[in-house]
């Protein structure tokens, strides 16, 4: 079961890197914690397998699922050890709403993924939003963060556009 969970995490990693990275860490923790208790370990791994199969179902800390997905991934990219200082949490949360809003408005274009100019324009919008936060580590990592957003959004295109359609109705 451990290998099935790890395989699932590997296959789906690009859809939600932070979520599947945390599941892999949970597998390691369960194995080290219950390595002698086979029945309990099997039960806990089964629960984790179900969680992996379901994927991220809700957001955290009042954010929606999409904002949470970007929040957790970009925290890893933009901050040392993935830890956002408490004084920057509200600003970073607001930034994630802005990021999702930018993406939902721009990626719906029919030829977005084949049009380099449209993608470049979105990366520019993202970098501007990152710089506007006033958070030094976000500003200094804005290029890498924009690239990571574009990679993640390509894998989440359908979910993001579907979420926008639901919000508009």
N, C-alpha and C positions, 0 to 999 in steps of 0.2 A: 504494500500500500504506500510505503514511503516513496518508492520509485515512481509510482503513478502520480502522486502529488507533485513531486519534483518535476516530472515531465510536463504536467499540466502548467505548472508555474513557468517553465521554460518556454513552452509554446505560446502562452498568453502574456508573457512579460511585457512586450511592447505595447500592449493595450492599456496597462496600468502598472508601470514599473514599481512604484512604491508599495502597492498592495501585494503584488506577487513576491516582492523581496521580503516583505514582512511575513508572508506565509512560509517562505523557505526558512526564515529564522525561527518561526514557531515549530516547524518540523524538527529542526536541530534541538530546540529547547525540550520538546517532548521526548525525544530519543534519549537525551542526556538525563532528563529527570526520571523517566520511567523505564530505563533500559533493562531492568530486571523483572518488571511487572508486565508481562506480555499481554494479558487480557486487558488491563487498563490502557496500555499503550495502543493496542488495536482499537479500542473504543475511542480514544482521543484522536487518533489518526483518522478514523472514520468521520468524526465530527469536522475535522480539518479538511478532509476530502470534500465533504458537502459544502463547506465554506468556499473552497477553491472552485468547485464546479459552479456555484452560484455567482461568484465574482462580487465586486463591490455593489451593494444594493442601495446604500444610502450615503448621504454626506455626513460630515462630522462638524461639530461645533457650530451648528446653525447654517452651514454652507450646503449647497446642493451637491449631488453626486459628482457632476462634472467639475465644479469649482474645487471640490475636495481632491479629486484625482490630480488636477494640475497643482494644487497647493502642496500636496505631499511630495510629488515628483520634483517640483521646482525648489522646495525647501532643501532637498538633497543637493541640488545643483548650485543654489545661490548662497548657501550658508555653510560655514564650517561645521562638520559633523551632522549636517541636516537640522541643526537646532536653531530655531528662530528666536532671537531675544524677545522677551515679553513686551518690551516697549514698541517693537515693530510688528507684533501680531495683528493688530487691527488694520494697519496700513497694508500688510501683505495679504490679508483676507480680502480687503477691498480691491487690491490689485488682481486677485484671482477672478473676482466677478467681472472686472474690466476685461481681462484676458478672454474669458469665456464669451463675453459680449462681442468683442472684436472678432473672434473666430466665428461665432454663429452668424454674424452679419456678412462676413466676407467669403467663407468657404462654400457657400451655397451656389456660387457661380458655376455654371455648367462646365466650363473649361478650367476651373481653378488649378487643378493638379497638373495640367499640361501647359499652363501659362506662367512662365518664370517671372514675368513682370508683376503679375498679381501676387505671387508668393513673396517677391521681394518687397512689395508695398506693405504686405501684412507684417513681415519681419520688421520693417521700419516702424510700423505702428506699435508693435510689441516693444521694441527697444525704447521708443519714446515713453511708453507707459512705464517701463522698468525704471528709466532715468527719472521720471517725474515723482517716484516714490520718496526720493531723498534718502533712501537706505543705501549706504556705501557699498555693501557687499552685493546688493542687487544691481546697482549701477555698474560696478566693476565686472560683474559676470553677465551683463545684459546680452552680449553677443551669443555666448554659449546657451543662455536661457532661451533666447529666441529660437535657436537651432533646435533645442530640445522640445520646445513647444510645437514647432513645425513637425518634428518626427512623431510626437505623441498625437497631434491632431490628425495626422494622416491615418493613423491606426484607429482613431475614434471618430472619424468623419461621420459615419452613419448615426452614431449615438448623439453627437452634437447637433446635427441637423434635425434629427427626430425630436430631440429635447426642445429645440427652438420651435418646431411646429406645434408641439403640445402647449408651450407657453403662450403662443399666439392665439390659440383657440379658446 
